[in-house]
Amino acid sequence: MDRLEAMLTFLAVPARKRQPRAATKGILIGLSALLLAGAQFPYARLIAQEAIGPHRSAPQPTVLSADAERAMASTPGSEFRECARGCPVMAVIPAGRFMMGSPDHEPDRRTSEGPQHEVIFRVPFAVSRFEVTFEQWDACVAASACARATDAWGRGAMPVVNVSWDDARQYVSWLSQLTGREYRLPTEAEWEYAARAGTSSRYAWGDEPGAENANCAGCSDKWSLQTAPVGSFKPNAFGLNDMHGNVWEWTEDVWHDSYHGAPADGSAWIEGDRDYRTIRGASWHNETELARAAVRFARHRKVQFDTLGFRVARTMRP
């Protein structure tokens, strides 16, 4: 049995008002162990502490070489950015396993959240730290690869909204062409695994919604019924921000009203009516019970709402 120990270091970005480049503070330092033995990939929950520290600049934009990609894939929590304009900061998510969906006894549970089932990720993948912003979207528009999206509360570091599933697919296709790497929407299983970040509670931070953990109705006093700039709340143990609240996020998967027959390997479930896709995460408009990690809904692939955006995933080749 081989034992792989990896040090994970994540940055915590505290609440920011409307200045997306204001100095930030807080460092979230985590140490986790991954035990790889055959098909088993237990993920040890992070033990983290916050400390005051200087703002860390974004990773230097460069397309990863094959060697650099292998090194990144073997270092969970590492971050990279592959172009200077339009590319999101990506965080490497470790291989592992988790129970997808909610248990029968979870408060506010919906039947679409079951049956709870195990999903195993045999290789790492990457997910954008933040929801795609208007600034990133507008770079795609400037390249004539995306249609302009209508904003409601400003652009810049605000999460892009009023984009359909097809629109989101246009953006990831542009990223893939720009970088020569496989960018895509996350599968529904990848999304929930990344949102839970090694936890099994209703939210990544625990079973109670608490205060100032996310942007949803009744979650925060800092943002009143509108989106917040990405990174306004603390990241989870995988270094991802706003997995709960702010905007609903498109996933690759076709909608199914239960998990009967769902893939167990984390791949996209694409059989069925391809006009309806699965969204996750809840938005600024939703109450706390809809911001739980297991909540899922269907939306037609063509709809555009000011509550709906997305983040991206990238295939990693270790």
C-alpha positions in Angstrom: 0.0 0.0 0.0 1.5 3.3 -1.1 1.0 6.4 1.0 1.0 9.9 -0.7 1.2 12.8 1.6 0.5 16.2 0.1 0.6 19.6 1.7 -2.4 21.8 0.7 -2.1 25.5 1.0 -5.1 27.6 0.2 -5.7 31.3 0.3 -8.8 32.7 2.0 -10.3 35.8 0.3 -12.4 37.7 2.8 -15.4 39.8 2.0 -14.7 42.6 -0.4 -17.0 45.5 -1.1 -17.1 46.7 -4.7 -13.3 47.0 -5.2 -12.3 43.6 -6.8 -8.6 44.4 -6.4 -8.6 45.7 -2.9 -6.1 44.2 -0.6 -7.2 41.0 1.0 -6.2 39.3 4.2 -6.3 35.8 5.6 -4.5 32.7 4.8 -6.1 29.3 5.0 -3.5 26.6 5.5 -4.5 23.0 5.3 -2.6 19.7 5.6 -4.4 16.6 4.2 -3.3 13.0 3.5 -4.4 11.0 0.5 -4.1 7.2 0.9 -4.1 5.4 -2.5 -4.6 1.7 -2.4 -6.3 0.0 -5.4 -9.7 1.7 -5.8 -9.6 3.4 -2.4 -8.9 7.1 -2.2 -9.9 8.3 1.3 -9.6 12.0 1.7 -8.6 13.3 5.2 -10.5 16.4 6.2 -8.4 19.5 6.3 -7.3 21.0 9.6 -7.0 24.7 8.9 -6.3 28.0 10.7 -6.6 31.6 9.6 -3.9 34.1 9.9 -3.4 37.7 8.8 -1.1 38.0 5.8 -0.4 39.9 2.7 -2.4 39.6 -0.5 -1.0 36.8 -2.8 -1.0 37.7 -6.5 -2.6 35.5 -9.0 -0.5 32.7 -10.7 1.6 33.9 -13.5 -0.4 33.2 -16.7 1.2 30.5 -18.8 -0.1 27.4 -20.6 1.1 24.3 -18.6 3.6 22.1 -20.3 3.1 18.3 -20.0 5.7 18.2 -17.2 4.2 21.2 -15.4 0.7 19.6 -15.7 1.9 16.4 -14.1 3.5 18.3 -11.3 0.3 20.3 -10.7 -1.8 17.2 -10.8 0.3 15.6 -8.1 -0.1 18.6 -5.8 -3.7 19.1 -4.7 -4.5 22.7 -4.0 -2.0 24.1 -6.5 -3.3 26.9 -8.7 -2.6 28.0 -12.3 -3.8 30.4 -14.9 -3.2 29.8 -18.6 -3.8 33.1 -20.2 -3.5 36.8 -19.1 -7.0 37.9 -20.2 -10.1 35.8 -19.9 -8.7 32.7 -18.2 -9.8 31.9 -14.7 -7.5 30.8 -11.8 -7.8 27.1 -11.6 -7.4 24.9 -8.4 -6.3 21.3 -8.6 -8.9 19.0 -6.9 -7.5 15.7 -5.6 -8.5 12.2 -6.6 -10.8 10.6 -4.0 -14.2 9.3 -3.2 -17.4 10.7 -1.6 -21.0 10.0 -1.0 -23.0 12.1 -3.5 -26.5 13.3 -2.6 -28.1 13.6 0.8 -29.0 11.0 3.4 -32.7 10.3 3.9 -32.7 12.1 7.3 -31.2 15.4 6.1 -33.4 18.4 6.9 -35.1 20.0 3.8 -34.0 17.0 1.7 -35.7 16.6 -1.8 -36.3 13.3 -3.4 -34.1 14.4 -6.4 -31.1 14.3 -4.0 -31.2 10.5 -3.7 -30.4 7.8 -3.6 -27.1 8.7 -1.9 -24.3 6.8 -3.7 -20.5 6.6 -3.8 -18.6 8.2 -6.5 -14.8 7.6 -7.1 -12.5 10.0 -8.9 -9.4 8.1 -9.9 -7.5 11.1 -11.2 -7.3 14.7 -10.2 -9.1 17.5 -12.1 -9.1 21.3 -11.8 -12.0 23.7 -11.1 -12.0 27.5 -11.3 -11.6 29.1 -7.9 -14.4 31.5 -8.6 -17.4 31.7 -10.8 -16.6 33.1 -14.2 -16.7 36.9 -14.0 -17.9 39.5 -16.4 -14.3 40.5 -17.0 -13.5 37.0 -18.2 -16.6 36.8 -20.2 -16.0 40.1 -21.9 -12.6 38.9 -23.0 -14.4 36.1 -24.9 -16.8 38.7 -26.3 -13.9 40.8 -27.5 -12.5 37.8 -29.3 -15.8 37.4 -31.1 -16.3 34.0 -29.5 -19.1 34.8 -27.0 -22.3 36.9 -27.2 -22.5 39.9 -24.9 -24.3 39.1 -21.6 -26.5 41.7 -19.8 -25.4 42.7 -16.4 -27.6 43.7 -13.5 -25.2 45.1 -10.8 -22.1 45.9 -12.8 -19.4 43.9 -14.6 -15.7 43.4 -13.7 -15.4 41.0 -10.8 -19.1 40.3 -10.6 -20.1 36.8 -11.6 -21.4 36.7 -15.2 -25.2 36.2 -15.3 -27.8 35.9 -18.0 -25.9 33.2 -19.8 -27.5 30.0 -21.0 -25.9 26.5 -21.0 -25.1 26.9 -24.6 -23.5 30.3 -23.9 -21.3 28.7 -21.2 -20.3 26.0 -23.6 -19.2 28.6 -26.0 -16.9 30.1 -23.4 -15.2 26.8 -22.5 -14.8 26.0 -26.1 -13.0 29.4 -26.6 -10.8 28.7 -23.6 -9.9 25.3 -25.0 -9.0 26.8 -28.4 -7.0 29.6 -26.8 -4.9 27.3 -24.6 -4.9 24.0 -26.4 -6.1 22.3 -23.2 -9.4 20.7 -22.3 -11.6 23.2 -20.6 -15.3 22.3 -20.0 -18.2 22.6 -17.7 -17.8 20.5 -14.5 -19.8 17.3 -14.3 -22.5 17.3 -11.6 -20.5 14.8 -9.6 -17.3 16.9 -9.9 -19.3 20.0 -8.8 -20.7 18.4 -5.6 -17.3 16.7 -4.7 -15.6 20.1 -5.1 -18.4 21.9 -3.2 -18.2 19.5 -0.2 -14.4 19.5 -0.1 -14.0 16.5 2.0 -17.1 17.1 4.2 -20.4 15.3 4.5 -22.4 18.1 6.2 -25.2 20.2 4.7 -22.8 23.0 3.8 -19.0 22.9 3.4 -18.7 24.7 6.8 -21.2 22.6 8.8 -24.8 21.7 9.2 -26.1 25.2 10.0 -26.1 28.0 7.5 -24.6 30.5 10.0 -23.9 34.0 9.0 -21.5 35.6 6.4 -20.6 32.2 4.9 -22.3 32.8 1.5 -24.4 35.1 -0.5 -28.0 33.9 -0.3 -31.3 35.2 1.2 -30.8 35.2 5.0 -27.1 34.3 4.7 -25.4 37.7 4.8 -26.1 41.4 5.6 -23.4 42.6 3.3 -25.2 42.0 0.0 -28.9 42.7 -0.3 -30.7 40.7 -3.0 -27.9 40.9 -5.6 -24.7 39.2 -6.7 -21.5 39.8 -4.8 -18.1 40.2 -6.4 -16.5 36.7 -6.6 -14.4 35.8 -3.6 -16.3 37.9 -1.2 -16.6 35.0 1.2 -14.2 32.5 2.6 -13.1 29.5 0.4 -13.8 25.9 1.2 -11.1 23.4 2.1 -10.3 22.9 -1.6 -9.7 26.7 -2.0 -12.9 27.3 -4.0 -15.1 30.3 -3.4 -18.9 30.8 -3.7 -19.8 27.1 -4.2 -22.8 27.9 -2.0 -24.9 30.9 -3.1 -24.2 33.9 -5.3 -25.3 32.4 -8.6 -26.6 29.0 -9.7 -24.0 27.2 -11.8 -24.5 25.1 -14.9 -23.1 21.6 -15.1 -22.5 19.4 -18.1 -25.1 16.8 -17.0 -28.5 16.1 -18.5 -31.2 16.4 -15.8 -32.5 13.3 -14.1 -35.0 13.4 -11.3 -33.0 10.9 -9.1 -29.6 9.2 -9.0 -30.9 5.8 -10.1 -28.5 4.7 -12.8 -26.0 7.6 -12.2 -22.3 7.1 -13.1 -20.1 6.0 -10.2 -16.9 7.4 -11.8 -17.7 11.1 -11.7 -18.3 11.3 -15.5 -21.1 13.4 -17.0 -24.5 11.7 -17.2 -25.6 12.7 -20.7 -28.3 10.1 -21.5 -31.8 11.5 -21.6 -33.4 14.8 -22.7 -30.5 16.9 -23.6 -32.5 20.1 -23.6 -32.6 20.1 -19.8 -29.4 20.5 -17.8 -28.6 20.3 -14.1 -27.8 23.5 -12.1 -26.1 23.5 -8.7 -25.2 25.8 -5.8 -28.2 28.2 -5.3 -28.1 32.0 -5.8 -28.4 35.3 -4.0 -32.2 35.0 -4.4 -32.6 31.6 -2.6 -33.1 30.8 1.0 -30.5 28.8 3.0 -32.1 25.4 2.6 -31.6 25.7 -1.2 -27.9 26.5 -0.7 -27.2 23.0 0.7 -24.4 21.1 -1.1 -26.9 18.4 -2.3 -29.5 20.6 -3.9 -30.1 20.3 -7.6 -32.5 21.6 -10.2 -33.2 21.4 -13.9 -33.2 24.3 -16.3 -33.7 24.4 -20.1 -30.4 24.9 -21.8 -31.5 28.1 -23.5 -32.7 30.0 -20.4 -30.9 33.1 -19.1 -31.4 34.5 -15.7 -29.7 37.0 -13.4 -29.5 34.2 -10.8 -27.6 31.9 -13.1 -23.9 31.7 -14.1 -21.2 29.0 -14.1 -17.6 28.0 -13.3 -15.3 25.9 -15.4 -13.4 22.6 -15.0 -10.3 21.4 -16.7 -9.2 17.8 -17.4 -5.7 17.1 -15.8 -3.4 14.5 -17.2 -1.1 13.2 -14.4 
